[in-house]
Amino acid sequence: LREAWRRIEAKGYRIGNVDVTIIAQAPKMLPHVPQMRINIAEDLGCHMDAVNVKATTTEKLGFTGRGEGIACEAVALVLKADSQ
């Protein structure tokens, strides 16, 4: 993440916001969400308020529901650094 962001930032972009969804049956993610937000914000050089992290399950469906793995989806709004 850090290296990818370094390259994007070098092209004159900044983070607008980031939305992350963690998909896992276990472990419970809620206790870890605040630190995840801090870590992502530090890595991307943005304010923690621009980072949203949430967790959900697949109600025991698929590989995540069987506890065989964890999935993650992330979307970022990337803006030209000179735009408001």
PyMOL Python script that loads the backbone (N, CA, C, O; Angstrom):
from pymol import cmd

cmd.read_pdbstr("""\
ATOM      1  N   LEU A   1       0.822  -1.190   0.000  1.00  0.00           N
ATOM      2  CA  LEU A   1       0.000   0.000   0.000  1.00  0.00           C
ATOM      3  C   LEU A   1       0.865   1.252   0.000  1.00  0.00           C
ATOM      4  O   LEU A   1       0.613   2.193  -0.752  1.00  0.00           O
ATOM      5  N   ARG A   2       1.878   1.254   0.844  1.00  0.00           N
ATOM      6  CA  ARG A   2       2.735   2.446   0.933  1.00  0.00           C
ATOM      7  C   ARG A   2       3.422   2.747  -0.394  1.00  0.00           C
ATOM      8  O   ARG A   2       3.473   3.899  -0.826  1.00  0.00           O
ATOM      9  N   GLU A   3       3.945   1.717  -1.034  1.00  0.00           N
ATOM     10  CA  GLU A   3       4.659   1.923  -2.302  1.00  0.00           C
ATOM     11  C   GLU A   3       3.699   2.360  -3.405  1.00  0.00           C
ATOM     12  O   GLU A   3       4.016   3.256  -4.188  1.00  0.00           O
ATOM     13  N   ALA A   4       2.537   1.733  -3.468  1.00  0.00           N
ATOM     14  CA  ALA A   4       1.546   2.134  -4.474  1.00  0.00           C
ATOM     15  C   ALA A   4       1.149   3.590  -4.261  1.00  0.00           C
ATOM     16  O   ALA A   4       1.065   4.360  -5.218  1.00  0.00           O
ATOM     17  N   TRP A   5       0.906   3.969  -3.005  1.00  0.00           N
ATOM     18  CA  TRP A   5       0.513   5.349  -2.737  1.00  0.00           C
ATOM     19  C   TRP A   5       1.650   6.315  -3.036  1.00  0.00           C
ATOM     20  O   TRP A   5       1.405   7.410  -3.542  1.00  0.00           O
ATOM     21  N   ARG A   6       2.866   5.940  -2.739  1.00  0.00           N
ATOM     22  CA  ARG A   6       4.013   6.808  -3.026  1.00  0.00           C
ATOM     23  C   ARG A   6       4.044   7.150  -4.513  1.00  0.00           C
ATOM     24  O   ARG A   6       4.286   8.299  -4.883  1.00  0.00           O
ATOM     25  N   ARG A   7       3.803   6.171  -5.349  1.00  0.00           N
ATOM     26  CA  ARG A   7       3.824   6.393  -6.799  1.00  0.00           C
ATOM     27  C   ARG A   7       2.668   7.283  -7.259  1.00  0.00           C
ATOM     28  O   ARG A   7       2.848   8.152  -8.112  1.00  0.00           O
ATOM     29  N   ILE A   8       1.501   7.065  -6.700  1.00  0.00           N
ATOM     30  CA  ILE A   8       0.334   7.876  -7.067  1.00  0.00           C
ATOM     31  C   ILE A   8       0.523   9.313  -6.603  1.00  0.00           C
ATOM     32  O   ILE A   8       0.255  10.255  -7.348  1.00  0.00           O
ATOM     33  N   GLU A   9       0.986   9.476  -5.369  1.00  0.00           N
ATOM     34  CA  GLU A   9       1.203  10.812  -4.806  1.00  0.00           C
ATOM     35  C   GLU A   9       2.247  11.584  -5.611  1.00  0.00           C
ATOM     36  O   GLU A   9       2.132  12.797  -5.786  1.00  0.00           O
ATOM     37  N   ALA A  10       3.262  10.876  -6.097  1.00  0.00           N
ATOM     38  CA  ALA A  10       4.306  11.519  -6.894  1.00  0.00           C
ATOM     39  C   ALA A  10       3.750  12.091  -8.201  1.00  0.00           C
ATOM     40  O   ALA A  10       4.350  12.992  -8.788  1.00  0.00           O
ATOM     41  N   LYS A  11       2.624  11.581  -8.651  1.00  0.00           N
ATOM     42  CA  LYS A  11       1.977  12.077  -9.872  1.00  0.00           C
ATOM     43  C   LYS A  11       1.058  13.264  -9.589  1.00  0.00           C
ATOM     44  O   LYS A  11       0.407  13.775 -10.500  1.00  0.00           O
ATOM     45  N   GLY A  12       1.001  13.706  -8.324  1.00  0.00           N
ATOM     46  CA  GLY A  12       0.225  14.893  -7.989  1.00  0.00           C
ATOM     47  C   GLY A  12      -1.183  14.640  -7.483  1.00  0.00           C
ATOM     48  O   GLY A  12      -2.070  15.473  -7.675  1.00  0.00           O
ATOM     49  N   TYR A  13      -1.398  13.515  -6.846  1.00  0.00           N
ATOM     50  CA  TYR A  13      -2.726  13.190  -6.330  1.00  0.00           C
ATOM     51  C   TYR A  13      -2.731  13.147  -4.810  1.00  0.00           C
ATOM     52  O   TYR A  13      -1.689  13.026  -4.165  1.00  0.00           O
ATOM     53  N   ARG A  14      -3.946  13.251  -4.253  1.00  0.00           N
ATOM     54  CA  ARG A  14      -4.136  13.131  -2.808  1.00  0.00           C
ATOM     55  C   ARG A  14      -5.391  12.296  -2.559  1.00  0.00           C
ATOM     56  O   ARG A  14      -6.213  12.104  -3.455  1.00  0.00           O
ATOM     57  N   ILE A  15      -5.519  11.807  -1.337  1.00  0.00           N
ATOM     58  CA  ILE A  15      -6.680  11.006  -0.956  1.00  0.00           C
ATOM     59  C   ILE A  15      -7.855  11.918  -0.627  1.00  0.00           C
ATOM     60  O   ILE A  15      -7.710  12.878   0.130  1.00  0.00           O
ATOM     61  N   GLY A  16      -9.016  11.615  -1.198  1.00  0.00           N
ATOM     62  CA  GLY A  16     -10.257  12.268  -0.795  1.00  0.00           C
ATOM     63  C   GLY A  16     -10.843  11.516   0.384  1.00  0.00           C
ATOM     64  O   GLY A  16     -11.095  12.088   1.445  1.00  0.00           O
ATOM     65  N   ASN A  17     -11.057  10.218   0.178  1.00  0.00           N
ATOM     66  CA  ASN A  17     -11.480   9.344   1.265  1.00  0.00           C
ATOM     67  C   ASN A  17     -11.249   7.896   0.869  1.00  0.00           C
ATOM     68  O   ASN A  17     -11.021   7.579  -0.299  1.00  0.00           O
ATOM     69  N   VAL A  18     -11.311   7.031   1.863  1.00  0.00           N
ATOM     70  CA  VAL A  18     -11.095   5.601   1.668  1.00  0.00           C
ATOM     71  C   VAL A  18     -12.197   4.858   2.411  1.00  0.00           C
ATOM     72  O   VAL A  18     -12.534   5.209   3.542  1.00  0.00           O
ATOM     73  N   ASP A  19     -12.757   3.832   1.777  1.00  0.00           N
ATOM     74  CA  ASP A  19     -13.770   3.003   2.413  1.00  0.00           C
ATOM     75  C   ASP A  19     -13.334   1.548   2.298  1.00  0.00           C
ATOM     76  O   ASP A  19     -13.112   1.046   1.196  1.00  0.00           O
ATOM     77  N   VAL A  20     -13.214   0.879   3.429  1.00  0.00           N
ATOM     78  CA  VAL A  20     -12.743  -0.503   3.478  1.00  0.00           C
ATOM     79  C   VAL A  20     -13.818  -1.370   4.124  1.00  0.00           C
ATOM     80  O   VAL A  20     -14.380  -1.008   5.157  1.00  0.00           O
ATOM     81  N   THR A  21     -14.099  -2.516   3.508  1.00  0.00           N
ATOM     82  CA  THR A  21     -14.996  -3.502   4.101  1.00  0.00           C
ATOM     83  C   THR A  21     -14.228  -4.803   4.258  1.00  0.00           C
ATOM     84  O   THR A  21     -13.698  -5.342   3.287  1.00  0.00           O
ATOM     85  N   ILE A  22     -14.169  -5.304   5.481  1.00  0.00           N
ATOM     86  CA  ILE A  22     -13.530  -6.586   5.772  1.00  0.00           C
ATOM     87  C   ILE A  22     -14.641  -7.622   5.883  1.00  0.00           C
ATOM     88  O   ILE A  22     -15.636  -7.410   6.576  1.00  0.00           O
ATOM     89  N   ILE A  23     -14.460  -8.745   5.193  1.00  0.00           N
ATOM     90  CA  ILE A  23     -15.462  -9.804   5.184  1.00  0.00           C
ATOM     91  C   ILE A  23     -14.857 -11.023   5.865  1.00  0.00           C
ATOM     92  O   ILE A  23     -13.945 -11.660   5.339  1.00  0.00           O
ATOM     93  N   ALA A  24     -15.387 -11.336   7.056  1.00  0.00           N
ATOM     94  CA  ALA A  24     -14.841 -12.443   7.841  1.00  0.00           C
ATOM     95  C   ALA A  24     -15.890 -12.959   8.810  1.00  0.00           C
ATOM     96  O   ALA A  24     -16.644 -12.184   9.399  1.00  0.00           O
ATOM     97  N   GLN A  25     -15.931 -14.261   8.968  1.00  0.00           N
ATOM     98  CA  GLN A  25     -16.820 -14.848   9.961  1.00  0.00           C
ATOM     99  C   GLN A  25     -16.213 -14.679  11.354  1.00  0.00           C
ATOM    100  O   GLN A  25     -16.919 -14.413  12.326  1.00  0.00           O
ATOM    101  N   ALA A  26     -14.914 -14.837  11.427  1.00  0.00           N
ATOM    102  CA  ALA A  26     -14.173 -14.686  12.687  1.00  0.00           C
ATOM    103  C   ALA A  26     -12.743 -14.343  12.308  1.00  0.00           C
ATOM    104  O   ALA A  26     -12.305 -14.734  11.226  1.00  0.00           O
ATOM    105  N   PRO A  27     -12.016 -13.655  13.115  1.00  0.00           N
ATOM    106  CA  PRO A  27     -12.379 -13.133  14.433  1.00  0.00           C
ATOM    107  C   PRO A  27     -13.231 -11.870  14.296  1.00  0.00           C
ATOM    108  O   PRO A  27     -13.396 -11.337  13.199  1.00  0.00           O
ATOM    109  N   LYS A  28     -13.752 -11.413  15.391  1.00  0.00           N
ATOM    110  CA  LYS A  28     -14.503 -10.161  15.412  1.00  0.00           C
ATOM    111  C   LYS A  28     -13.531  -9.019  15.141  1.00  0.00           C
ATOM    112  O   LYS A  28     -12.492  -8.918  15.792  1.00  0.00           O
ATOM    113  N   MET A  29     -13.861  -8.173  14.196  1.00  0.00           N
ATOM    114  CA  MET A  29     -12.965  -7.097  13.771  1.00  0.00           C
ATOM    115  C   MET A  29     -13.160  -5.792  14.536  1.00  0.00           C
ATOM    116  O   MET A  29     -12.239  -4.978  14.601  1.00  0.00           O
ATOM    117  N   LEU A  30     -14.328  -5.581  15.109  1.00  0.00           N
ATOM    118  CA  LEU A  30     -14.649  -4.295  15.718  1.00  0.00           C
ATOM    119  C   LEU A  30     -13.578  -3.768  16.672  1.00  0.00           C
ATOM    120  O   LEU A  30     -13.279  -2.574  16.626  1.00  0.00           O
ATOM    121  N   PRO A  31     -12.985  -4.598  17.533  1.00  0.00           N
ATOM    122  CA  PRO A  31     -11.960  -4.066  18.433  1.00  0.00           C
ATOM    123  C   PRO A  31     -10.713  -3.546  17.705  1.00  0.00           C
ATOM    124  O   PRO A  31      -9.954  -2.752  18.261  1.00  0.00           O
ATOM    125  N   HIS A  32     -10.508  -3.990  16.473  1.00  0.00           N
ATOM    126  CA  HIS A  32      -9.306  -3.634  15.720  1.00  0.00           C
ATOM    127  C   HIS A  32      -9.513  -2.456  14.764  1.00  0.00           C
ATOM    128  O   HIS A  32      -8.544  -1.903  14.245  1.00  0.00           O
ATOM    129  N   VAL A  33     -10.756  -2.074  14.534  1.00  0.00           N
ATOM    130  CA  VAL A  33     -11.073  -1.042  13.547  1.00  0.00           C
ATOM    131  C   VAL A  33     -10.385   0.295  13.829  1.00  0.00           C
ATOM    132  O   VAL A  33      -9.828   0.872  12.895  1.00  0.00           O
ATOM    133  N   PRO A  34     -10.389   0.819  15.050  1.00  0.00           N
ATOM    134  CA  PRO A  34      -9.717   2.111  15.272  1.00  0.00           C
ATOM    135  C   PRO A  34      -8.235   2.098  14.885  1.00  0.00           C
ATOM    136  O   PRO A  34      -7.755   3.045  14.262  1.00  0.00           O
ATOM    137  N   GLN A  35      -7.512   1.045  15.244  1.00  0.00           N
ATOM    138  CA  GLN A  35      -6.093   0.981  14.894  1.00  0.00           C
ATOM    139  C   GLN A  35      -5.907   0.807  13.395  1.00  0.00           C
ATOM    140  O   GLN A  35      -4.957   1.347  12.828  1.00  0.00           O
ATOM    141  N   MET A  36      -6.797   0.062  12.740  1.00  0.00           N
ATOM    142  CA  MET A  36      -6.729  -0.079  11.283  1.00  0.00           C
ATOM    143  C   MET A  36      -6.884   1.280  10.615  1.00  0.00           C
ATOM    144  O   MET A  36      -6.149   1.600   9.681  1.00  0.00           O
ATOM    145  N   ARG A  37      -7.834   2.080  11.088  1.00  0.00           N
ATOM    146  CA  ARG A  37      -8.044   3.421  10.522  1.00  0.00           C
ATOM    147  C   ARG A  37      -6.799   4.280  10.693  1.00  0.00           C
ATOM    148  O   ARG A  37      -6.395   4.986   9.769  1.00  0.00           O
ATOM    149  N   ILE A  38      -6.193   4.221  11.868  1.00  0.00           N
ATOM    150  CA  ILE A  38      -4.967   4.985  12.128  1.00  0.00           C
ATOM    151  C   ILE A  38      -3.863   4.542  11.177  1.00  0.00           C
ATOM    152  O   ILE A  38      -3.202   5.378  10.562  1.00  0.00           O
ATOM    153  N   ASN A  39      -3.661   3.241  11.053  1.00  0.00           N
ATOM    154  CA  ASN A  39      -2.587   2.714  10.203  1.00  0.00           C
ATOM    155  C   ASN A  39      -2.782   3.097   8.738  1.00  0.00           C
ATOM    156  O   ASN A  39      -1.833   3.509   8.071  1.00  0.00           O
ATOM    157  N   ILE A  40      -4.003   2.963   8.238  1.00  0.00           N
ATOM    158  CA  ILE A  40      -4.275   3.306   6.838  1.00  0.00           C
ATOM    159  C   ILE A  40      -4.058   4.796   6.612  1.00  0.00           C
ATOM    160  O   ILE A  40      -3.436   5.190   5.625  1.00  0.00           O
ATOM    161  N   ALA A  41      -4.565   5.627   7.520  1.00  0.00           N
ATOM    162  CA  ALA A  41      -4.392   7.080   7.387  1.00  0.00           C
ATOM    163  C   ALA A  41      -2.917   7.454   7.386  1.00  0.00           C
ATOM    164  O   ALA A  41      -2.495   8.295   6.592  1.00  0.00           O
ATOM    165  N   GLU A  42      -2.129   6.847   8.259  1.00  0.00           N
ATOM    166  CA  GLU A  42      -0.687   7.128   8.289  1.00  0.00           C
ATOM    167  C   GLU A  42      -0.026   6.707   6.988  1.00  0.00           C
ATOM    168  O   GLU A  42       0.788   7.448   6.436  1.00  0.00           O
ATOM    169  N   ASP A  43      -0.370   5.523   6.494  1.00  0.00           N
ATOM    170  CA  ASP A  43       0.237   5.031   5.252  1.00  0.00           C
ATOM    171  C   ASP A  43      -0.106   5.906   4.053  1.00  0.00           C
ATOM    172  O   ASP A  43       0.704   6.052   3.138  1.00  0.00           O
ATOM    173  N   LEU A  44      -1.309   6.491   4.054  1.00  0.00           N
ATOM    174  CA  LEU A  44      -1.754   7.303   2.918  1.00  0.00           C
ATOM    175  C   LEU A  44      -1.567   8.796   3.141  1.00  0.00           C
ATOM    176  O   LEU A  44      -1.875   9.597   2.259  1.00  0.00           O
ATOM    177  N   GLY A  45      -1.070   9.174   4.298  1.00  0.00           N
ATOM    178  CA  GLY A  45      -0.829  10.583   4.576  1.00  0.00           C
ATOM    179  C   GLY A  45      -2.095  11.417   4.581  1.00  0.00           C
ATOM    180  O   GLY A  45      -2.087  12.565   4.137  1.00  0.00           O
ATOM    181  N   CYS A  46      -3.180  10.851   5.079  1.00  0.00           N
ATOM    182  CA  CYS A  46      -4.438  11.590   5.150  1.00  0.00           C
ATOM    183  C   CYS A  46      -4.956  11.582   6.585  1.00  0.00           C
ATOM    184  O   CYS A  46      -4.415  10.886   7.445  1.00  0.00           O
ATOM    185  N   HIS A  47      -5.990  12.347   6.830  1.00  0.00           N
ATOM    186  CA  HIS A  47      -6.583  12.407   8.164  1.00  0.00           C
ATOM    187  C   HIS A  47      -7.409  11.146   8.411  1.00  0.00           C
ATOM    188  O   HIS A  47      -8.012  10.599   7.488  1.00  0.00           O
ATOM    189  N   MET A  48      -7.431  10.698   9.642  1.00  0.00           N
ATOM    190  CA  MET A  48      -8.183   9.502   9.996  1.00  0.00           C
ATOM    191  C   MET A  48      -9.674   9.645   9.667  1.00  0.00           C
ATOM    192  O   MET A  48     -10.346   8.649   9.400  1.00  0.00           O
ATOM    193  N   ASP A  49     -10.189  10.869   9.684  1.00  0.00           N
ATOM    194  CA  ASP A  49     -11.601  11.090   9.349  1.00  0.00           C
ATOM    195  C   ASP A  49     -11.918  10.752   7.894  1.00  0.00           C
ATOM    196  O   ASP A  49     -13.085  10.581   7.539  1.00  0.00           O
ATOM    197  N   ALA A  50     -10.900  10.655   7.057  1.00  0.00           N
ATOM    198  CA  ALA A  50     -11.097  10.317   5.646  1.00  0.00           C
ATOM    199  C   ALA A  50     -11.084   8.807   5.408  1.00  0.00           C
ATOM    200  O   ALA A  50     -11.237   8.355   4.273  1.00  0.00           O
ATOM    201  N   VAL A  51     -10.903   8.030   6.475  1.00  0.00           N
ATOM    202  CA  VAL A  51     -10.794   6.572   6.350  1.00  0.00           C
ATOM    203  C   VAL A  51     -11.945   5.907   7.101  1.00  0.00           C
ATOM    204  O   VAL A  51     -12.137   6.137   8.295  1.00  0.00           O
ATOM    205  N   ASN A  52     -12.702   5.084   6.391  1.00  0.00           N
ATOM    206  CA  ASN A  52     -13.783   4.317   7.004  1.00  0.00           C
ATOM    207  C   ASN A  52     -13.448   2.839   6.881  1.00  0.00           C
ATOM    208  O   ASN A  52     -13.126   2.359   5.795  1.00  0.00           O
ATOM    209  N   VAL A  53     -13.524   2.121   7.990  1.00  0.00           N
ATOM    210  CA  VAL A  53     -13.304   0.675   7.992  1.00  0.00           C
ATOM    211  C   VAL A  53     -14.504   0.037   8.679  1.00  0.00           C
ATOM    212  O   VAL A  53     -14.891   0.434   9.778  1.00  0.00           O
ATOM    213  N   LYS A  54     -15.083  -0.950   8.019  1.00  0.00           N
ATOM    214  CA  LYS A  54     -16.195  -1.681   8.614  1.00  0.00           C
ATOM    215  C   LYS A  54     -16.016  -3.166   8.329  1.00  0.00           C
ATOM    216  O   LYS A  54     -15.247  -3.556   7.450  1.00  0.00           O
ATOM    217  N   ALA A  55     -16.734  -3.981   9.082  1.00  0.00           N
ATOM    218  CA  ALA A  55     -16.622  -5.430   8.920  1.00  0.00           C
ATOM    219  C   ALA A  55     -18.009  -6.038   8.786  1.00  0.00           C
ATOM    220  O   ALA A  55     -18.990  -5.528   9.328  1.00  0.00           O
ATOM    221  N   THR A  56     -18.064  -7.133   8.053  1.00  0.00           N
ATOM    222  CA  THR A  56     -19.315  -7.860   7.882  1.00  0.00           C
ATOM    223  C   THR A  56     -19.001  -9.346   7.744  1.00  0.00           C
ATOM    224  O   THR A  56     -17.840  -9.737   7.625  1.00  0.00           O
ATOM    225  N   THR A  57     -20.040 -10.161   7.761  1.00  0.00           N
ATOM    226  CA  THR A  57     -19.888 -11.596   7.525  1.00  0.00           C
ATOM    227  C   THR A  57     -20.680 -11.956   6.275  1.00  0.00           C
ATOM    228  O   THR A  57     -21.406 -11.131   5.719  1.00  0.00           O
ATOM    229  N   THR A  58     -20.528 -13.191   5.849  1.00  0.00           N
ATOM    230  CA  THR A  58     -21.337 -13.703   4.739  1.00  0.00           C
ATOM    231  C   THR A  58     -22.387 -14.677   5.263  1.00  0.00           C
ATOM    232  O   THR A  58     -22.917 -15.499   4.515  1.00  0.00           O
ATOM    233  N   GLU A  59     -22.682 -14.572   6.562  1.00  0.00           N
ATOM    234  CA  GLU A  59     -23.688 -15.442   7.194  1.00  0.00           C
ATOM    235  C   GLU A  59     -23.378 -16.917   6.940  1.00  0.00           C
ATOM    236  O   GLU A  59     -24.253 -17.710   6.593  1.00  0.00           O
ATOM    237  N   LYS A  60     -22.097 -17.256   7.128  1.00  0.00           N
ATOM    238  CA  LYS A  60     -21.598 -18.637   7.025  1.00  0.00           C
ATOM    239  C   LYS A  60     -21.624 -19.200   5.605  1.00  0.00           C
ATOM    240  O   LYS A  60     -21.590 -20.417   5.421  1.00  0.00           O
ATOM    241  N   LEU A  61     -21.683 -18.321   4.598  1.00  0.00           N
ATOM    242  CA  LEU A  61     -21.646 -18.759   3.205  1.00  0.00           C
ATOM    243  C   LEU A  61     -20.245 -18.572   2.633  1.00  0.00           C
ATOM    244  O   LEU A  61     -19.540 -17.634   3.005  1.00  0.00           O
ATOM    245  N   GLY A  62     -19.845 -19.456   1.736  1.00  0.00           N
ATOM    246  CA  GLY A  62     -18.565 -19.330   1.047  1.00  0.00           C
ATOM    247  C   GLY A  62     -17.368 -19.589   1.944  1.00  0.00           C
ATOM    248  O   GLY A  62     -17.513 -19.984   3.101  1.00  0.00           O
ATOM    249  N   PHE A  63     -16.177 -19.358   1.388  1.00  0.00           N
ATOM    250  CA  PHE A  63     -14.953 -19.656   2.129  1.00  0.00           C
ATOM    251  C   PHE A  63     -14.804 -18.784   3.366  1.00  0.00           C
ATOM    252  O   PHE A  63     -14.289 -19.247   4.384  1.00  0.00           O
ATOM    253  N   THR A  64     -15.247 -17.524   3.298  1.00  0.00           N
ATOM    254  CA  THR A  64     -15.143 -16.675   4.492  1.00  0.00           C
ATOM    255  C   THR A  64     -16.116 -17.142   5.563  1.00  0.00           C
ATOM    256  O   THR A  64     -15.787 -17.129   6.749  1.00  0.00           O
ATOM    257  N   GLY A  65     -17.298 -17.549   5.161  1.00  0.00           N
ATOM    258  CA  GLY A  65     -18.296 -18.032   6.113  1.00  0.00           C
ATOM    259  C   GLY A  65     -17.908 -19.333   6.781  1.00  0.00           C
ATOM    260  O   GLY A  65     -18.294 -19.598   7.919  1.00  0.00           O
ATOM    261  N   ARG A  66     -17.137 -20.149   6.065  1.00  0.00           N
ATOM    262  CA  ARG A  66     -16.648 -21.401   6.643  1.00  0.00           C
ATOM    263  C   ARG A  66     -15.405 -21.184   7.498  1.00  0.00           C
ATOM    264  O   ARG A  66     -14.880 -22.132   8.082  1.00  0.00           O
ATOM    265  N   GLY A  67     -14.937 -19.948   7.574  1.00  0.00           N
ATOM    266  CA  GLY A  67     -13.746 -19.655   8.376  1.00  0.00           C
ATOM    267  C   GLY A  67     -12.449 -20.039   7.695  1.00  0.00           C
ATOM    268  O   GLY A  67     -11.425 -20.198   8.359  1.00  0.00           O
ATOM    269  N   GLU A  68     -12.477 -20.190   6.372  1.00  0.00           N
ATOM    270  CA  GLU A  68     -11.288 -20.600   5.625  1.00  0.00           C
ATOM    271  C   GLU A  68     -10.451 -19.422   5.150  1.00  0.00           C
ATOM    272  O   GLU A  68      -9.386 -19.612   4.563  1.00  0.00           O
ATOM    273  N   GLY A  69     -10.920 -18.222   5.398  1.00  0.00           N
ATOM    274  CA  GLY A  69     -10.161 -17.054   4.968  1.00  0.00           C
ATOM    275  C   GLY A  69     -10.907 -15.774   5.271  1.00  0.00           C
ATOM    276  O   GLY A  69     -12.029 -15.788   5.776  1.00  0.00           O
ATOM    277  N   ILE A  70     -10.266 -14.681   4.954  1.00  0.00           N
ATOM    278  CA  ILE A  70     -10.817 -13.348   5.146  1.00  0.00           C
ATOM    279  C   ILE A  70     -10.694 -12.614   3.817  1.00  0.00           C
ATOM    280  O   ILE A  70      -9.687 -12.750   3.121  1.00  0.00           O
ATOM    281  N   ALA A  71     -11.707 -11.845   3.467  1.00  0.00           N
ATOM    282  CA  ALA A  71     -11.675 -11.049   2.240  1.00  0.00           C
ATOM    283  C   ALA A  71     -11.775  -9.569   2.605  1.00  0.00           C
ATOM    284  O   ALA A  71     -12.202  -9.211   3.703  1.00  0.00           O
ATOM    285  N   CYS A  72     -11.375  -8.727   1.672  1.00  0.00           N
ATOM    286  CA  CYS A  72     -11.422  -7.290   1.908  1.00  0.00           C
ATOM    287  C   CYS A  72     -11.715  -6.585   0.590  1.00  0.00           C
ATOM    288  O   CYS A  72     -11.195  -6.960  -0.461  1.00  0.00           O
ATOM    289  N   GLU A  73     -12.556  -5.561   0.665  1.00  0.00           N
ATOM    290  CA  GLU A  73     -12.823  -4.692  -0.482  1.00  0.00           C
ATOM    291  C   GLU A  73     -12.490  -3.273  -0.063  1.00  0.00           C
ATOM    292  O   GLU A  73     -12.839  -2.848   1.038  1.00  0.00           O
ATOM    293  N   ALA A  74     -11.825  -2.545  -0.927  1.00  0.00           N
ATOM    294  CA  ALA A  74     -11.457  -1.162  -0.606  1.00  0.00           C
ATOM    295  C   ALA A  74     -11.671  -0.276  -1.826  1.00  0.00           C
ATOM    296  O   ALA A  74     -11.390  -0.664  -2.960  1.00  0.00           O
ATOM    297  N   VAL A  75     -12.175   0.918  -1.560  1.00  0.00           N
ATOM    298  CA  VAL A  75     -12.394   1.920  -2.602  1.00  0.00           C
ATOM    299  C   VAL A  75     -11.792   3.223  -2.107  1.00  0.00           C
ATOM    300  O   VAL A  75     -11.967   3.593  -0.946  1.00  0.00           O
ATOM    301  N   ALA A  76     -11.082   3.919  -2.986  1.00  0.00           N
ATOM    302  CA  ALA A  76     -10.485   5.203  -2.611  1.00  0.00           C
ATOM    303  C   ALA A  76     -10.876   6.273  -3.624  1.00  0.00           C
ATOM    304  O   ALA A  76     -10.858   6.043  -4.833  1.00  0.00           O
ATOM    305  N   LEU A  77     -11.226   7.437  -3.110  1.00  0.00           N
ATOM    306  CA  LEU A  77     -11.427   8.610  -3.950  1.00  0.00           C
ATOM    307  C   LEU A  77     -10.085   9.325  -4.004  1.00  0.00           C
ATOM    308  O   LEU A  77      -9.577   9.792  -2.984  1.00  0.00           O
ATOM    309  N   VAL A  78      -9.517   9.407  -5.202  1.00  0.00           N
ATOM    310  CA  VAL A  78      -8.203  10.018  -5.394  1.00  0.00           C
ATOM    311  C   VAL A  78      -8.404  11.287  -6.219  1.00  0.00           C
ATOM    312  O   VAL A  78      -8.991  11.248  -7.300  1.00  0.00           O
ATOM    313  N   LEU A  79      -7.916  12.403  -5.703  1.00  0.00           N
ATOM    314  CA  LEU A  79      -8.110  13.710  -6.332  1.00  0.00           C
ATOM    315  C   LEU A  79      -6.777  14.331  -6.719  1.00  0.00           C
ATOM    316  O   LEU A  79      -5.747  14.040  -6.111  1.00  0.00           O
ATOM    317  N   LYS A  80      -6.804  15.190  -7.738  1.00  0.00           N
ATOM    318  CA  LYS A  80      -5.605  15.975  -8.041  1.00  0.00           C
ATOM    319  C   LYS A  80      -5.280  16.807  -6.810  1.00  0.00           C
ATOM    320  O   LYS A  80      -6.182  17.359  -6.181  1.00  0.00           O
ATOM    321  N   ALA A  81      -4.018  16.900  -6.465  1.00  0.00           N
ATOM    322  CA  ALA A  81      -3.601  17.568  -5.234  1.00  0.00           C
ATOM    323  C   ALA A  81      -4.029  19.026  -5.181  1.00  0.00           C
ATOM    324  O   ALA A  81      -4.234  19.555  -4.089  1.00  0.00           O
ATOM    325  N   ASP A  82      -4.172  19.695  -6.320  1.00  0.00           N
ATOM    326  CA  ASP A  82      -4.538  21.108  -6.317  1.00  0.00           C
ATOM    327  C   ASP A  82      -6.047  21.331  -6.293  1.00  0.00           C
ATOM    328  O   ASP A  82      -6.487  22.479  -6.241  1.00  0.00           O
ATOM    329  N   SER A  83      -6.863  20.256  -6.328  1.00  0.00           N
ATOM    330  CA  SER A  83      -8.321  20.425  -6.290  1.00  0.00           C
ATOM    331  C   SER A  83      -8.811  20.462  -4.850  1.00  0.00           C
ATOM    332  O   SER A  83      -8.176  19.907  -3.954  1.00  0.00           O
ATOM    333  N   GLN A  84      -9.937  21.117  -4.637  1.00  0.00           N
ATOM    334  CA  GLN A  84     -10.517  21.208  -3.299  1.00  0.00           C
ATOM    335  C   GLN A  84     -11.361  19.999  -3.108  1.00  0.00           C
ATOM    336  O   GLN A  84     -11.969  19.831  -2.051  1.00  0.00           O
TER     337      GLN A  84
END
""", "prot")
cmd.dss("prot")
cmd.show_as("cartoon", "prot")
cmd.util.cbc("prot")
cmd.orient("prot")
